[in-house]
Amino acid sequence: MMPTGICIATPAYEGQCSIRYTESLLHLCLALSQRRIGLNYVTTQGSFISAGRNNCIHYFLTKTSASHLLFIDADMSWRTADMMRLLNHAELDIVSALCPRKRYDWAAIAKVARENPDLDPELLPLHGADIIGRPQGPLPDVAIEVDYAGAGIMLIARSVFDRLRTAHPDWVLTDGVSKGGHAYFDGGRDQSRGFLGEDHAFCQEARAVGARVHVCPWLKVGHIGNHEFVGHPTVAGGF
């Protein structure tokens, strides 16, 4: 089922977003409008990602009546059809994309290239993707339950925040633009297991109050960043 209304939330580092994000967002907003799904949008600026996420959530909870919050980071790109299929799982508490980190597993790429000499070179980066929270083994073409997922693209039902707020009144924020709101995203709570990122910690806390986390293996995601291209004539030229 589709959400009755969505608040797209983008915490933007230093107020910047990529052109691929913008293109993807425009196509998504058009698709939502065509299906008459209510849409709100909020963005925040700053380098502290947890604070940005909490500010977005506070806006979602206090300024909109949307049923779901959809986090999309400003350095993401996606295909509209894939995202609409994710949104069609609004009955789930939390459903996320499997987002690649901004790095490649070059050893994996080399292995695939040696074993498949006729493979299209443009496909090689897909075989070296370092996917955040990827489950082990072959992935089915359906939403699957996991312990945690990255929040680069993550759909969260309003009820999840309601449960967390009830369970943790001590998370209230006493200053800042979200004063009176709650610190739903705050990494490092599980000291017994070492530091946890804010998205991992959020999933852990949500599961503790009965929410379930799912990922969508079919969603092809781009994670835009700087890439350093290096070369040396004695290598590139084979001298």
Summary of the structure (lengths in Angstrom):
residues: 239
radius of gyration: 19.3
end to end distance: 60.0
largest distance: 67.5
contacts: 710
relative contact order: 0.19
helix: 38%
strand: 22%
